[in-house]
Amino acid sequence: MLLYRTKDSVMLSYGSVVQAIADDWDALINHENLAAYLPTLVSEGPQQQHFVKSNTNEERLAPIGNQEVWAAGVTYYRSRSARIEESQDAGGGTFYDRVYTAERPELFFKAAPWRVRGPGALIRTRRDARWSVPEPELALCVNSRGTIVGYTIGNDVSSRDIEGENPLYLPQAKCYDGSCALGPALFVSEDPLAPGTGIELRVTRGGAIAFQGSTTVSEMRRSPQELVEFLYREMSFPHGCILLTGTGVIPPDEFTLESGDAVDITIPPIGTLSNVVE
């Protein structure tokens, strides 16, 4: 089942049915048993099937209401290696090696909901950064009780030169307007995604592919539930939260995002999150 958020309602895509089911995103995702509840909302009669068939991103908003966005770092070996390399001159290289093998994960605040961009919206790079990259990530939708209720796609746009200069600059490298995109939908399932689920990134520049790469969920060192458990240990989320689970796809050091780049991230069965750099 897929939930799409629009300006006026929440749309449910279930089998051949596409219909409006709610107008309160926060209340819906915090339902006691969302996966079992959604099929009961399907009604007979003509449905608004044009919504999905037309594939118009303009109709869709990011699948987020009043949820904070948090993120986990160094959950893939490739991410560990890249962050060691970028921070060696600053003396922070061993930090990332140690957190990769530690019991406690790296968790950090990424975005308030109003800083999040939806499908088709413009994302940004910092004007004071020289080396900016997209980070394709599986994103967990977690309700107020700490239960994973669904999955979406996240783009954790990051300034690698700022983070590499000093690990204490992480908030500035990660948190700024337009640095997080989510969408295009929330995939609701009682079951976790299969380990072989792919995460694919493609960056197109001037009609040609500037970079592409892929990984799978199985490459994550930590399970989604483990990350949620640590995040919820000493913090409450009255509306729930979105948790990005880290990236295993990192462009080469000579790559940096440029204005006009088209960034596409695909995770079946969620879909493709498409954004253009401002």
Buried (B, 14 or more C-beta within 10 A) or exposed (E): BBBBBBEEBBBBBBEEBBBBBBEEBBEBBBBEEBBEEBEEBBEEEEBEEEBBEEEEBEBBBBBBBBBBBBBBBBBBEBBBBBBBBBBEEBEBBEBBBEBBEEEEBBBEEBBBBEBBBBBBBEBBBBEEBEBBBBBBBBBBBBBBEBBBBBBBBBBBBBBBBBBBBBBEBBEBBBBBBBBBBBBBBBBBBEEBBEEEBEBBBBBBBEEEEBBEBEBBBEBBBBEBEBBBEBBBEEEEBEBBBBBBBBBBBBBEEEBBBEEEBBBBBBBEEBBBBBBBBB
